[in-house]
Structure formats: structure tokens, C-alpha cells
């Protein structure tokens, strides 16, 4: 939501299945459409996720650095992406965490 709508939600729910957003920006005088496919990292959605990696021109993967299961699964998601995406597709990895001040 931050990139697409310029809003920030302090509380967000994990993605169930797939969420899709797109935006159009101007790069070097040309209009480019960026499609954002937010795919759930849960094992049950693995087959669906693979279909969105095919021929992708880039990927952004995020994981909760405080949660060992997301870190241990990251290598698998990167390998799957590299096998199916465009061979020159860059990957951005974002480590995030949640903290609460009481």
C-alpha cells in the first residue's frame, strides 16, 4: 500500500493466496507498468507462486528476520525464482521484523 497508494498501515495481515497491484511510472522518458504480485510464502501456495515467477523481470522477497521459518525458507524461494524467472532478473531481499514497545 505504501508504494501504490502512499498509505501505511501499522497493522497488516499476512497474504493469503495472492494479492495483485500495479502502478505506472515514467523511467527515462518512457512509461513503464510495474506489476506487484504478493504471493504467500506458505507451503500450500507453492504451486501458485511458481506460475508467477515464470519470465519475471525482477523479484522482491521479504522475510521476517525474527522468525526462523521465514529465513530457512528463503533459499528455496530464491532457487525457485531463479529457475523460472528471466535469467537476468535481479532479486531484492528485504529483512523485516516486528517489535513492540511496552
TIRO-2110 file (N, C-alpha, C; in Angstrom, 1 decimal):
// TIRO-2110
0.8, -1.2, 0.0, N, 1, A
0.0, 0.0, 0.0, CA, 1, A
0.9, 1.3, 0.0, C, 1, A
2.0, 1.2, 0.6, N, 2, A
2.8, 2.4, 0.7, CA, 2, A
3.3, 2.9, -0.7, C, 2, A
3.7, 2.0, -1.5, N, 3, A
4.1, 2.4, -2.9, CA, 3, A
2.9, 2.8, -3.8, C, 3, A
1.9, 2.0, -3.8, N, 4, A
0.8, 2.1, -4.7, CA, 4, A
-0.1, 3.3, -4.3, C, 4, A
-0.5, 3.3, -3.0, N, 5, A
-1.5, 4.3, -2.6, CA, 5, A
-0.9, 5.4, -1.7, C, 5, A
0.4, 5.3, -1.4, N, 6, A
1.1, 6.3, -0.5, CA, 6, A
0.4, 6.3, 0.9, C, 6, A
0.1, 5.1, 1.4, N, 7, A
-0.5, 5.0, 2.7, CA, 7, A
0.3, 3.9, 3.5, C, 7, A
0.2, 4.0, 4.8, N, 8, A
1.0, 3.0, 5.6, CA, 8, A
0.0, 2.5, 6.7, C, 8, A
-0.1, 1.2, 6.7, N, 9, A
-0.9, 0.5, 7.8, CA, 9, A
0.0, 0.0, 8.8, C, 9, A
-0.1, 0.4, 10.1, N, 10, A
0.7, -0.1, 11.2, CA, 10, A
0.4, -1.5, 11.4, C, 10, A
-0.8, -2.0, 11.2, N, 11, A
-1.2, -3.4, 11.4, CA, 11, A
-1.6, -3.9, 10.0, C, 11, A
-0.9, -5.0, 9.6, N, 12, A
-1.3, -5.7, 8.4, CA, 12, A
-1.5, -7.2, 8.6, C, 12, A
-2.2, -7.8, 7.8, N, 13, A
-2.5, -9.2, 7.8, CA, 13, A
-1.6, -9.9, 6.8, C, 13, A
-1.1, -11.1, 7.1, N, 14, A
-0.3, -11.8, 6.1, CA, 14, A
-1.2, -12.1, 4.9, C, 14, A
-0.5, -12.2, 3.7, N, 15, A
-1.2, -12.5, 2.5, CA, 15, A
-1.7, -14.0, 2.5, C, 15, A
-2.9, -14.1, 2.1, N, 16, A
-3.5, -15.5, 1.9, CA, 16, A
-3.7, -15.6, 0.4, C, 16, A
-3.0, -16.6, -0.2, N, 17, A
-3.1, -16.7, -1.6, CA, 17, A
-2.2, -15.7, -2.3, C, 17, A
-2.9, -14.8, -3.1, N, 18, A
-2.2, -13.8, -3.9, CA, 18, A
-2.9, -12.5, -3.9, C, 18, A
-2.1, -11.4, -3.8, N, 19, A
-2.6, -10.1, -3.9, CA, 19, A
-1.9, -9.4, -5.1, C, 19, A
-2.6, -8.6, -5.9, N, 20, A
-2.1, -8.0, -7.1, CA, 20, A
-2.3, -6.5, -7.1, C, 20, A
-1.2, -5.8, -7.4, N, 21, A
-1.3, -4.3, -7.5, CA, 21, A
-0.4, -4.0, -8.7, C, 21, A
-0.7, -2.8, -9.3, N, 22, A
0.1, -2.4, -10.4, CA, 22, A
0.2, -0.8, -10.4, C, 22, A
1.3, -0.3, -10.9, N, 23, A
1.5, 1.1, -11.0, CA, 23, A
2.3, 1.4, -12.3, C, 23, A
2.0, 2.6, -12.8, N, 24, A
2.7, 3.1, -14.0, CA, 24, A
3.6, 4.3, -13.6, C, 24, A
4.9, 4.2, -14.0, N, 25, A
5.8, 5.3, -13.7, CA, 25, A
6.6, 5.6, -15.0, C, 25, A
7.2, 6.8, -14.9, N, 26, A
8.0, 7.2, -16.1, CA, 26, A
9.5, 7.0, -15.7, C, 26, A
10.2, 6.3, -16.6, N, 27, A
11.6, 6.0, -16.5, CA, 27, A
12.3, 6.4, -17.8, C, 27, A
13.2, 7.3, -17.6, N, 28, A
14.0, 7.8, -18.8, CA, 28, A
13.0, 8.2, -20.0, C, 28, A
12.0, 8.9, -19.6, N, 29, A
11.0, 9.4, -20.7, CA, 29, A
10.0, 8.4, -21.2, C, 29, A
10.1, 7.1, -20.7, N, 30, A
9.2, 6.1, -21.2, CA, 30, A
8.3, 5.7, -20.0, C, 30, A
7.0, 5.4, -20.3, N, 31, A
6.1, 4.9, -19.3, CA, 31, A
6.2, 3.4, -19.2, C, 31, A
6.4, 3.0, -17.9, N, 32, A
6.6, 1.6, -17.6, CA, 32, A
5.5, 1.1, -16.6, C, 32, A
4.9, 0.0, -16.8, N, 33, A
3.9, -0.5, -15.8, CA, 33, A
4.6, -1.6, -15.0, C, 33, A
4.5, -1.5, -13.7, N, 34, A
5.1, -2.5, -12.8, CA, 34, A
4.0, -3.3, -12.2, C, 34, A
4.0, -4.6, -12.3, N, 35, A
3.0, -5.4, -11.6, CA, 35, A
3.6, -6.0, -10.4, C, 35, A
2.9, -5.9, -9.3, N, 36, A
3.3, -6.4, -8.0, CA, 36, A
2.4, -7.6, -7.7, C, 36, A
3.0, -8.8, -7.6, N, 37, A
2.3, -10.0, -7.2, CA, 37, A
2.8, -10.3, -5.8, C, 37, A
1.9, -10.2, -4.9, N, 38, A
2.3, -10.5, -3.5, CA, 38, A
1.8, -11.9, -3.3, C, 38, A
2.7, -12.9, -3.3, N, 39, A
2.3, -14.3, -3.1, CA, 39, A
2.7, -14.7, -1.7, C, 39, A
1.8, -15.5, -1.2, N, 40, A
2.0, -16.0, 0.2, CA, 40, A
3.2, -17.0, 0.2, C, 40, A
3.9, -17.0, 1.3, N, 41, A
5.1, -17.9, 1.4, CA, 41, A
4.8, -19.2, 2.0, C, 41, A
3.5, -19.5, 2.3, N, 42, A
3.2, -20.8, 2.9, CA, 42, A
3.3, -21.9, 1.9, C, 42, A
3.7, -23.0, 2.3, N, 43, A
3.9, -24.2, 1.5, CA, 43, A
2.7, -24.5, 0.6, C, 43, A
1.5, -24.4, 1.1, N, 44, A
0.3, -24.7, 0.3, CA, 44, A
0.1, -23.9, -0.9, C, 44, A
0.8, -22.7, -1.0, N, 45, A
0.7, -21.9, -2.2, CA, 45, A
1.9, -22.0, -3.1, C, 45, A
2.7, -22.9, -2.9, N, 46, A
4.0, -23.0, -3.7, CA, 46, A
3.7, -23.2, -5.2, C, 46, A
2.8, -24.0, -5.5, N, 47, A
2.5, -24.3, -7.0, CA, 47, A
2.0, -23.0, -7.6, C, 47, A
1.1, -22.2, -6.9, N, 48, A
0.6, -21.0, -7.5, CA, 48, A
1.7, -20.0, -7.6, C, 48, A
2.6, -19.9, -6.6, N, 49, A
3.7, -18.9, -6.7, CA, 49, A
4.6, -19.2, -7.9, C, 49, A
4.9, -20.4, -8.2, N, 50, A
5.8, -20.7, -9.3, CA, 50, A
5.3, -20.2, -10.6, C, 50, A
3.9, -20.2, -10.8, N, 51, A
3.4, -19.7, -12.1, CA, 51, A
3.6, -18.2, -12.2, C, 51, A
3.8, -17.4, -11.1, N, 52, A
4.0, -16.0, -11.2, CA, 52, A
5.5, -15.7, -11.4, C, 52, A
6.4, -16.6, -11.1, N, 53, A
7.8, -16.4, -11.3, CA, 53, A
8.2, -16.5, -12.7, C, 53, A
7.5, -17.3, -13.5, N, 54, A
7.8, -17.6, -14.9, CA, 54, A
8.0, -16.3, -15.7, C, 54, A
9.2, -16.1, -16.2, N, 55, A
9.6, -15.0, -17.1, CA, 55, A
9.6, -13.6, -16.3, C, 55, A
9.6, -13.6, -15.0, N, 56, A
9.6, -12.4, -14.3, CA, 56, A
10.9, -11.6, -14.6, C, 56, A
10.8, -10.3, -14.6, N, 57, A
12.0, -9.5, -14.9, CA, 57, A
12.6, -9.0, -13.6, C, 57, A
12.1, -9.3, -12.5, N, 58, A
12.7, -8.9, -11.2, CA, 58, A
11.8, -9.4, -10.1, C, 58, A
12.4, -9.5, -8.9, N, 59, A
11.7, -10.0, -7.8, CA, 59, A
12.1, -9.3, -6.5, C, 59, A
11.2, -9.1, -5.6, N, 60, A
11.4, -8.6, -4.3, CA, 60, A
10.9, -9.6, -3.3, C, 60, A
11.8, -10.1, -2.4, N, 61, A
11.4, -11.1, -1.4, CA, 61, A
11.6, -10.5, -0.1, C, 61, A
10.7, -10.7, 0.8, N, 62, A
10.9, -10.2, 2.2, CA, 62, A
10.7, -11.3, 3.1, C, 62, A
11.3, -11.2, 4.3, N, 63, A
11.2, -12.2, 5.3, CA, 63, A
11.3, -11.6, 6.6, C, 63, A
10.7, -12.2, 7.6, N, 64, A
10.7, -11.7, 9.0, CA, 64, A
12.0, -12.3, 9.6, C, 64, A
12.9, -11.4, 9.9, N, 65, A
14.2, -11.9, 10.4, CA, 65, A
14.1, -12.4, 11.8, C, 65, A
13.0, -12.2, 12.5, N, 66, A
12.9, -12.7, 13.8, CA, 66, A
12.2, -14.1, 13.8, C, 66, A
11.8, -14.6, 12.7, N, 67, A
11.1, -15.8, 12.5, CA, 67, A
12.0, -16.8, 11.7, C, 67, A
12.5, -17.8, 12.4, N, 68, A
13.4, -18.8, 11.7, CA, 68, A
12.8, -19.5, 10.5, C, 68, A
11.5, -19.7, 10.6, N, 69, A
10.9, -20.4, 9.4, CA, 69, A
10.9, -19.6, 8.1, C, 69, A
10.8, -18.3, 8.2, N, 70, A
10.9, -17.5, 7.0, CA, 70, A
12.3, -17.4, 6.5, C, 70, A
13.3, -17.4, 7.4, N, 71, A
14.7, -17.3, 7.0, CA, 71, A
15.1, -18.7, 6.4, C, 71, A
14.7, -19.8, 6.9, N, 72, A
15.1, -21.1, 6.4, CA, 72, A
14.4, -21.3, 5.1, C, 72, A
13.3, -20.8, 4.8, N, 73, A
12.6, -21.0, 3.5, CA, 73, A
13.1, -20.0, 2.4, C, 73, A
13.9, -19.0, 2.7, N, 74, A
14.3, -18.0, 1.8, CA, 74, A
15.1, -18.6, 0.6, C, 74, A
16.1, -19.5, 1.0, N, 75, A
16.9, -20.1, -0.1, CA, 75, A
16.0, -20.9, -1.1, C, 75, A
15.0, -21.6, -0.6, N, 76, A
14.1, -22.3, -1.5, CA, 76, A
13.4, -21.4, -2.5, C, 76, A
12.9, -20.3, -1.9, N, 77, A
12.1, -19.3, -2.8, CA, 77, A
13.1, -18.7, -3.8, C, 77, A
14.3, -18.4, -3.4, N, 78, A
15.2, -17.8, -4.4, CA, 78, A
15.6, -18.8, -5.5, C, 78, A
15.8, -20.0, -5.1, N, 79, A
16.2, -21.0, -6.1, CA, 79, A
15.0, -21.2, -7.1, C, 79, A
13.8, -21.3, -6.6, N, 80, A
12.6, -21.4, -7.5, CA, 80, A
12.5, -20.2, -8.4, C, 80, A
12.7, -19.1, -7.9, N, 81, A
12.6, -17.8, -8.7, CA, 81, A
13.6, -17.9, -9.8, C, 81, A
14.9, -18.2, -9.4, N, 82, A
16.0, -18.2, -10.4, CA, 82, A
15.7, -19.2, -11.5, C, 82, A
15.1, -20.3, -11.2, N, 83, A
14.8, -21.4, -12.2, CA, 83, A
13.8, -20.9, -13.2, C, 83, A
12.8, -20.1, -12.8, N, 84, A
11.7, -19.8, -13.7, CA, 84, A
11.7, -18.3, -14.2, C, 84, A
12.4, -17.4, -13.5, N, 85, A
12.4, -16.0, -14.0, CA, 85, A
13.3, -15.8, -15.1, C, 85, A
13.3, -14.6, -15.7, N, 86, A
14.2, -14.2, -16.7, CA, 86, A
15.6, -14.4, -16.1, C, 86, A
16.6, -14.9, -16.9, N, 87, A
17.9, -15.2, -16.4, CA, 87, A
18.6, -14.0, -15.8, C, 87, A
18.3, -12.8, -16.3, N, 88, A
19.0, -11.6, -15.8, CA, 88, A
18.1, -10.9, -14.7, C, 88, A
17.1, -11.5, -14.2, N, 89, A
16.2, -10.8, -13.3, CA, 89, A
16.9, -10.6, -11.9, C, 89, A
17.0, -9.4, -11.5, N, 90, A
17.5, -9.1, -10.2, CA, 90, A
16.6, -9.5, -9.0, C, 90, A
17.1, -9.8, -7.9, N, 91, A
16.3, -10.1, -6.7, CA, 91, A
16.7, -9.2, -5.6, C, 91, A
15.7, -8.5, -5.0, N, 92, A
15.9, -7.7, -3.8, CA, 92, A
15.4, -8.4, -2.6, C, 92, A
16.2, -8.6, -1.6, N, 93, A
15.8, -9.3, -0.4, CA, 93, A
15.7, -8.2, 0.7, C, 93, A
14.5, -8.2, 1.4, N, 94, A
14.2, -7.3, 2.4, CA, 94, A
14.0, -8.1, 3.7, C, 94, A
14.8, -7.8, 4.7, N, 95, A
14.6, -8.4, 6.0, CA, 95, A
13.8, -7.4, 6.9, C, 95, A
12.8, -7.9, 7.5, N, 96, A
12.0, -7.0, 8.3, CA, 96, A
11.7, -7.7, 9.6, C, 96, A
11.2, -7.0, 10.6, N, 97, A
10.8, -7.6, 11.9, CA, 97, A
9.8, -6.7, 12.5, C, 97, A
9.2, -7.2, 13.5, N, 98, A
8.1, -6.5, 14.2, CA, 98, A
8.6, -6.4, 15.6, C, 98, A
8.5, -5.2, 16.2, N, 99, A
8.8, -5.0, 17.6, CA, 99, A
7.7, -4.2, 18.2, C, 99, A
7.6, -4.3, 19.5, N, 100, A
6.6, -3.6, 20.2, CA, 100, A
7.2, -3.0, 21.5, C, 100, A
7.0, -1.8, 21.6, N, 101, A
7.5, -1.1, 22.9, CA, 101, A
6.3, -1.0, 23.8, C, 101, A
6.6, -1.6, 25.0, N, 102, A
5.5, -1.6, 26.0, CA, 102, A
5.8, -0.6, 27.1, C, 102, A
END
